[in-house]
């Protein structure tokens, strides 16, 4: 059987009237003659594809991509960089994925390709026919609006199943229970099919109207009633569904993940929740046992086939929407969470990949003074590396079923993750992993005598009022004397997790939680006798108790540890992990690189051509209050705000002094800033972002709507999606107008189209 080499290229930058071709050192590639180069097909735009007979190639194969004018065949430009090279092939058919097209900075005096788009969670979409929760049918309408206004990209939040409790706690889209399964609530009911029973159909139509009238998502009710509809429709159409070859092919093609997922969902609902450690004989996953569980004749089999049907319906609908987006030349951009829930299918089936004693999160930043604790288990990267990161490659490949581009949430996790011990609720007492903790000798070489007391949470009695206020005299039950002048948490209340479980919210619990953070060093859980300086320790009270010379020594140690010691180490770590993954991806890859960023992050992302995330209000240059939009890198995504931030209008009112400086120094407007972000100001801010050099400018839908007084939401504070400092945030934001109304507002849509066209995007 003949072997083929298939070249696939992600190249959204190619303009209409242009064609990507491949030229090389072979007769079949035109021997470097641009006129004889092979043209790639753009049937799956923005992917381009061509295949050649491998037996016609003499290795090594050297090649480059070129761009020609489609009508005349004239050469527009060669891609930048060295020749691409292939030394040989394996015995099997081989696919070569080359990404991205290395477009020259100036191609025959043509500006670099740039585009803009919109970002919004799918669940936040609202149409006339929504069931109180945005779905794949609503996403299709958003594609129509993006195309109508000249936008080229739609970015959404994660769409994986998060169902653990069947409550609003499951609304957190970054807490997936499966890296493959889609969330059942994204099914579009009209596309699924109608119920024949008119009385039952009328009941659901009444419920739909009631839920769709809600200002925010009523998560529990939506799940209850949509699930009831799915089950009734499945019962009605069961015979046809089970005999559908496409349905059965879907099961056969996806059984590696679908069977464990379906078994997990069944056991979750029949064992009181997703904590698989409480599932008795099924607490430990055994593949052979689960495969028997999923065979005809088993009591669970009928329910499992219904679960297969739900996932098949989601896959079918999403592929149809994805293909529709490509036909309209809209790029769909997905979002891949850095973590998975500790009560997830993967934690159950592949426990060796996870460290259940750790919790991933983020160190203190602009979002939270005490850091963020996401509660996800951390990864055992050493285990994942043994098979070339196949776990991650499969995860990326699944995204390619639906998306042309994706965002890696918290890409810093590929360099190092912030790992928090299980005893902590807040994120202050974490440490980076992997890392290079300090030995006692290293600590003392900075001139800081090592004292084990600095590892134990305690507080000097002179600070009790500052910690506890009026509760300072009511501590006997919770704290013991630790020496003459200090108090320490007693055994019953020794950790933040115990405190949260035992005590109600209030000043007493808050003070005790703060005491639990009062350490100068943390012992590394993997290397006994090695230590991490506590993040932001210079803000602690234990730090103020140091002598002047000790503070100076600690400051030197702290700076070296957090800003020097790990740079090369984390760079090598990220390149080892990301390089094979990016090379395996067929999509444009973007990274969320906000927060405490090591110096090596920019270098690695630039080397791998991963687009960075840039925000004017969160500059990456030390000492700047606002980023200079004119200086942003081309390989970046520029945005006005993220789902973790207040949208423009709410941000405008949060800090009056900062807003005034922005008004005068960034917008270059004189006088006093208005009390609210007017439609005119919002329009100016968006135009400034569209003029940035970034390849992509992606605006939250709330910020697009801020430009129009008739469309913007009356209450700006209701536009926020997430508050990262609140681990129990309810993700329930919905558009306040329908997509049909948005599509019908010709004045607004023409205004957007004009400013996009004027920006060259």
C-alpha positions, -999 to 999 in steps of 0.1 A, spaced: 0 0 0 14 34 -9 23 59 18 13 95 18 26 126 34 -2 150 44 6 186 51 -18 205 72 -14 241 80 -33 265 102 -33 298 82 -62 322 89 -40 350 77 -44 341 40 -66 367 24 -94 360 -1 -79 357 -35 -47 340 -22 -37 304 -20 -11 286 1 13 263 -18 42 241 -8 75 242 -27 105 220 -21 136 201 -32 116 174 -51 101 171 -85 67 166 -70 71 199 -52 83 218 -82 121 218 -73 117 251 -56 99 267 -86 70 287 -72 50 283 -103 51 245 -100 45 244 -62 15 223 -51 -16 242 -39 -32 233 -6 -69 230 -3 -89 253 20 -120 233 22 -117 233 60 -106 269 63 -86 281 83 -69 247 78 -51 242 45 -42 207 34 -23 188 7 -10 152 3 19 138 -18 30 103 -26 58 95 -1 73 70 -26 80 99 -50 102 116 -24 139 112 -20 149 120 16 158 143 32 128 164 21 132 202 24 103 225 18 86 258 26 52 273 22 45 301 -2 15 323 -9 4 329 -45 -23 350 -61 -52 326 -69 -61 343 -101 -28 350 -117 -6 324 -100 20 351 -92 41 347 -61 30 369 -32 57 358 -7 77 330 8 73 322 45 100 333 68 127 312 84 148 282 75 137 254 52 114 228 69 130 194 68 119 158 70 145 131 73 124 101 66 92 81 73 81 52 94 64 22 77 29 35 81 11 64 65 24 96 79 8 129 86 30 160 89 13 189 108 32 221 102 19 250 122 18 279 118 26 297 85 56 318 92 42 350 76 69 376 71 65 409 90 60 427 57 49 406 28 53 426 -4 43 458 15 11 440 28 3 445 65 3 414 87 -30 396 90 -51 408 120 -86 399 131 -110 407 158 -138 388 176 -160 383 206 -157 363 237 -186 350 259 -195 318 276 -220 297 257 -242 294 287 -245 332 288 -261 334 253 -298 342 250 -321 338 221 -359 339 217 -358 300 219 -333 295 247 -342 272 276 -328 296 302 -292 286 293 -272 293 262 -268 263 239 -254 253 205 -283 267 186 -276 301 202 -239 297 193 -250 294 157 -268 328 160 -237 343 175 -218 331 144 -243 350 122 -238 382 142 -200 379 141 -200 374 103 -225 403 99 -202 427 117 -169 417 101 -156 398 131 -135 367 123 -134 348 157 -156 337 185 -140 326 218 -160 306 243 -153 293 278 -148 255 285 -177 233 273 -168 201 291 -192 183 315 -189 196 351 -218 177 367 -209 165 402 -238 176 424 -267 186 401 -267 220 418 -254 255 410 -220 244 423 -216 226 389 -218 260 371 -180 264 373 -169 257 337 -132 252 346 -140 223 369 -145 195 344 -153 159 354 -142 147 319 -116 161 295 -137 146 266 -174 147 275 -194 178 266 -218 194 290 -253 180 285 -270 214 290 -255 227 257 -279 205 237 -303 226 215 -337 210 221 -353 221 187 -324 205 169 -328 174 190 -364 169 180 -400 175 191 -421 154 215 -452 139 199 -473 141 230 -488 176 227 -496 179 264 -460 171 274 -446 194 247 -468 223 259 -455 217 295 -419 221 283 -427 251 262 -442 268 293 -411 259 314 -388 271 286 -405 305 285 -404 309 323 -367 300 325 -358 321 295 -374 351 311 -350 348 341 -323 376 343 -296 351 353 -292 313 348 -313 292 371 -289 263 369 -306 237 389 -340 242 373 -325 243 338 -307 210 344 -338 193 359 -362 202 331 -338 199 301 -328 165 314 -364 154 317 -370 165 281 -339 145 269 -352 114 286 -387 117 272 -374 123 237 -350 93 241 -378 71 252 -399 82 223 -372 77 196 -352 49 213 -357 23 186 -347 46 158 -317 59 178 -303 25 187 -306 14 151 -289 45 138 -255 36 123 -241 70 130 -250 66 167 -233 32 168 -203 44 150 -199 72 175 -199 47 203 -173 25 186 -150 54 177 -151 69 212 -154 40 235 -120 45 251 -133 76 269 -171 72 265 -175 39 284 -156 51 315 -174 85 314 -208 68 311 -200 44 340 -188 73 361 -220 93 355 -241 63 364 -222 55 396 -222 92 405 -260 93 404 -264 60 422 -239 65 449 -247 99 463 -222 120 443 -190 121 423 -166 112 451 -156 78 437 -137 70 469 -172 62 484 -183 39 456 -175 6 474 -164 -21 450 -160 6 422 -139 30 442 -108 17 424 -112 17 387 -107 -16 369 -111 -15 332 -122 -51 327 -149 -47 354 -162 -15 339 -163 -30 304 -185 -58 318 -206 -31 336 -213 -16 302 -224 -47 283 -259 -58 274 -276 -77 303 -261 -56 331 -287 -36 351 -269 -4 342 -268 -10 305 -300 8 295 -290 39 314 -256 39 299 -271 38 264 -290 70 273 -258 86 284 -242 76 251 -271 92 233 -267 125 251 -230 127 242 -237 116 206 -263 144 203 -238 170 217 -211 158 193 -234 159 163 -248 193 171 -214 208 178 -198 194 146 -227 210 127 -221 243 143 -184 241 138 -188 233 101 -212 262 99 -187 286 114 -160 274 88 -185 280 60 -190 316 73 -152 320 77 -155 323 115 -128 308 137 -141 291 168 -117 293 197 -120 270 226 -106 271 261 -87 242 278 -87 244 316 -53 238 332 -69 214 358 -96 188 362 -117 182 392 -104 157 418 -137 139 415 -134 134 378 -133 105 353 -96 109 347 -88 111 385 -107 78 388 -93 60 358 -58 74 357 -48 81 393 -11 79 386 -13 111 366 -24 131 397 -11 141 431 -42 141 453 -24 156 483 -19 188 464 -43 215 452 -36 237 423 -42 274 423 -25 308 419 -3 329 442 -15 363 453 -22 388 425 -45 416 415 -75 392 417 -69 380 453 -45 390 482 -45 355 496 -41 337 462 -65 314 445 -72 278 455 -89 259 426 -89 226 446 -79 206 415 -52 179 421 -18 187 406 -3 167 378 24 140 381 42 153 351 69 127 354 43 100 348 28 119 319 62 123 302 68 86 300 46 81 270 54 115 254 25 133 271 -1 112 253 -27 123 279 -24 159 268 -21 151 231 -55 132 233 -70 162 251 -58 186 224 -70 163 196 -105 162 211 -106 200 209 -98 198 172 -132 181 167 -148 214 171 -123 243 172 -97 259 150 -79 276 178 -78 273 216 -66 291 247 -46 273 273 -59 285 306 -31 294 330 -3 284 306 21 291 335 10 256 347 33 241 320 62 260 335 52 254 372 20 252 391 11 268 424 6 238 447 -13 242 480 -13 216 507 -47 200 513 -49 215 548 -52 250 534 -82 267 520 -65 299 509 -35 301 485 -8 319 505 9 289 519 16 272 486 47 266 467 57 263 430 60 228 416 84 218 402 108 240 420 143 242 436 136 245 474 164 258 497 185 238 520 192 251 555 228 258 544 216 279 515 192 299 537 220 306 562 244 316 534 221 347 529 229 357 565 195 345 579 199 321 609 175 292 604 148 290 631 122 262 630 98 285 649 94 303 616 77 272 601 49 272 628 18 294 624 17 317 654 10 354 663 25 378 688 1 389 715 6 426 706 -11 419 672 -42 402 685 -65 432 681 -54 436 645 -62 399 638 -94 395 658 -108 430 668 -135 425 694 -129 388 695 -93 391 708 -104 381 743 -122 350 732 -93 328 720 -88 303 748 -108 276 730 -88 280 698 -52 289 706 -25 279 731 4 298 745 36 293 725 64 308 746 59 339 766 46 363 739 30 342 712 -2 322 707 -5 293 683 -35 274 669 -43 243 690 -46 209 675 -84 210 671 -81 242 651 -47 238 636 -55 241 599 -76 263 576 -96 233 565 -105 224 601 -114 260 608 -137 263 578 -155 231 588 -159 239 625 -165 276 627 -191 299 611 -181 328 590 -171 359 610 -143 378 625 -131 350 647 -127 325 618 -112 351 596 -86 359 623 -77 323 629 -74 317 591 -49 346 590 -29 331 618 -26 299 598 -7 318 572 18 334 596 49 315 586 81 327 570 91 293 554 72 262 543 89 228 542 88 211 508 65 180 509 88 161 485 123 169 499 126 168 537 148 195 551 143 218 521 122 250 523 103 276 503 100 312 515 63 320 519 49 341 491 43 377 501 59 370 535 71 406 536 34 415 543 32 391 573 35 399 610 62 373 615 83 393 590 80 425 611 94 406 641 127 400 623 157 422 631 168 447 605 197 425 594 174 395 592 149 413 571 176 425 547 189 389 544 153 375 538 147 402 512 178 391 492 168 354 496 132 361 486 142 381 454 167 355 443 142 326 449 112 340 432 128 361 404 162 345 396 167 309 408 141 292 387 143 310 353 164 285 334 148 256 353 113 266 344 122 274 308 136 239 303 106 224 319 81 243 297 100 235 265 101 198 274 63 198 280 50 222 255 71 215 224 57 180 216 21 192 224 23 223 202 38 203 174 9 178 176 -18 205 176 -35 215 144 -48 247 158 -37 283 166 -26 281 202 -30 310 227 -19 311 263 -34 329 293 -1 342 308 -13 367 334 -2 369 370 33 363 385 52 356 352 87 342 352 111 360 327 113 328 306 76 327 298 77 353 270 108 336 255 92 302 254 59 314 240 76 334 213 98 304 204 67 282 200 46 310 185 19 307 212 -1 339 213 1 358 247 -28 375 264 -24 413 267 -46 436 288 -42 474 290 -51 475 327 -28 446 336 6 456 321 35 431 321 62 458 323 71 465 359 63 501 370 36 508 344 0 513 355 -14 507 320 1 488 291 10 508 259 -13 492 233 10 504 205 38 483 218 20 449 221 36 420 203 21 407 171 18 372 184 -7 382 210 -44 384 219 -54 419 230 -86 423 251 -103 449 272 -112 425 300 -115 388 308 -142 367 325 -122 370 358 -124 408 357 -151 435 358 -161 445 322 -153 480 311 -183 499 326 -180 483 360 -142 487 361 -146 524 353 -164 529 387 -142 508 409 -113 532 415 -120 568 408 -84 580 411 -72 553 387 -100 561 362 -91 597 363 -55 589 354 -66 566 326 -89 594 313 -62 620 312 -30 600 305 -42 571 283 -73 585 265 -57 620 265 -89 637 275 -88 668 296 -108 677 327 -127 655 351 -136 620 340 -173 613 339 -188 592 366 -196 564 343 -181 550 311 -202 566 285 -209 549 251 -185 574 235 -157 565 259 -163 528 255 -162 532 217 -129 551 220 -114 524 242 -125 496 218 -111 515 188 -77 519 206 -76 481 212 -85 474 175 -55 495 165 -31 474 186 -4 454 166 -18 422 181 -28 394 157 -62 391 175 -83 416 194 -111 398 212 -137 418 231 -162 405 257 -197 409 244 -205 431 273 -178 456 262 -191 456 226 -226 464 239 -211 492 261 -208 513 229 -246 517 225 -269 533 250 -299 514 237 -282 480 240 -260 483 271 -273 467 303 -289 492 327 -269 478 357 -232 475 348 -224 455 379 -246 427 367 -223 421 337 -195 404 357 -191 367 351 -166 355 378 -150 368 410 -118 347 413 -114 355 450 -147 337 457 -142 299 452 -180 294 455 -188 320 427 -221 311 409 -215 314 371 -249 326 361 -244 357 338 -268 359 308 -272 384 280 -300 408 288 -311 410 252 -317 383 227 -293 375 198 -322 381 174 -325 416 187 -288 421 184 -288 408 148 -317 431 139 -300 463 152 -285 475 119 -272 508 132 -251 492 159 -239 464 136 -229 489 109 -210 509 135 -190 478 146 -184 469 110 -170 503 103 -146 505 132 -134 470 124 -128 479 87 -111 512 97 -87 492 119 -77 470 91 -89 438 108 
